[in-house]
Amino acid sequence: MQTTFNASPSGQAIIQNTTAAGIEKLVVNLHPGNDSLIDVQIKEETPGDGMLVSSTISINQEGLQKLVEWLRDQGAIQ
């Protein structure tokens, strides 16, 4: 698996995993002027058939903070 990270000044970050089974992307979009909400989208593309599966969830600042705290408690991030 090969993982890449890209971020843009427009408020979008993408983590992409390329595997033998296809491409997975985690896309995070910030909303300029609205610091209390982010959109997280997961995309999967399989080679050959070009099928794209996509799902999006909006997370408020409180939910995101709890997720970060939980990840720290689990030792996944510092």
C-alpha positions in Angstrom: 0.0 0.0 0.0 1.2 3.5 -0.9 -0.1 6.4 1.1 0.1 10.1 0.1 -1.1 13.3 1.8 -1.9 16.5 0.0 -3.4 19.7 1.4 -4.5 22.9 -0.4 -4.7 26.5 0.7 -8.4 26.4 -0.1 -9.0 24.2 3.0 -9.0 20.6 1.5 -6.8 17.7 2.6 -6.6 14.4 0.9 -5.1 11.1 2.2 -4.9 8.6 -0.6 -4.1 4.9 -0.3 -3.3 3.0 -3.5 -3.5 -0.8 -3.2 -3.8 -3.7 -5.6 -7.6 -3.6 -4.9 -7.9 0.1 -6.0 -7.7 3.6 -4.6 -9.1 4.8 -1.3 -9.3 8.5 -0.5 -10.2 10.4 2.7 -11.1 13.9 1.8 -11.5 16.6 4.5 -13.1 19.9 3.5 -13.1 23.0 5.7 -15.7 25.6 5.3 -14.1 29.1 5.2 -15.9 31.4 7.6 -17.5 28.5 9.4 -14.8 27.0 11.7 -17.4 24.8 13.5 -18.0 22.3 10.7 -15.9 20.1 8.5 -17.0 17.5 5.9 -15.3 14.2 5.7 -15.7 12.1 2.6 -14.5 8.6 1.8 -14.1 7.5 -1.8 -13.2 4.1 -3.2 -12.4 3.4 -6.8 -11.8 -0.1 -8.1 -9.7 -0.6 -11.2 -11.2 -2.0 -14.3 -14.9 -1.2 -13.8 -14.2 2.3 -12.7 -16.8 2.0 -10.0 -16.7 4.8 -7.5 -18.3 4.5 -4.0 -18.5 7.7 -2.0 -19.9 8.7 1.4 -19.8 12.0 3.3 -20.3 13.0 6.9 -20.3 16.5 8.4 -18.6 16.7 11.8 -19.0 19.7 14.2 -16.1 21.1 16.2 -17.1 19.3 19.4 -17.3 15.9 17.7 -13.9 16.4 16.0 -12.4 17.4 19.3 -13.7 14.3 21.0 -12.3 12.2 18.2 -8.8 13.7 18.5 -8.9 13.3 22.3 -9.9 9.6 21.9 -7.1 9.0 19.3 -4.6 10.5 21.8 -5.9 8.4 24.7 -5.5 5.3 22.4 -1.9 6.3 21.6 -2.7 6.6 17.9 -1.5 10.3 17.8 0.4 12.5 20.2 
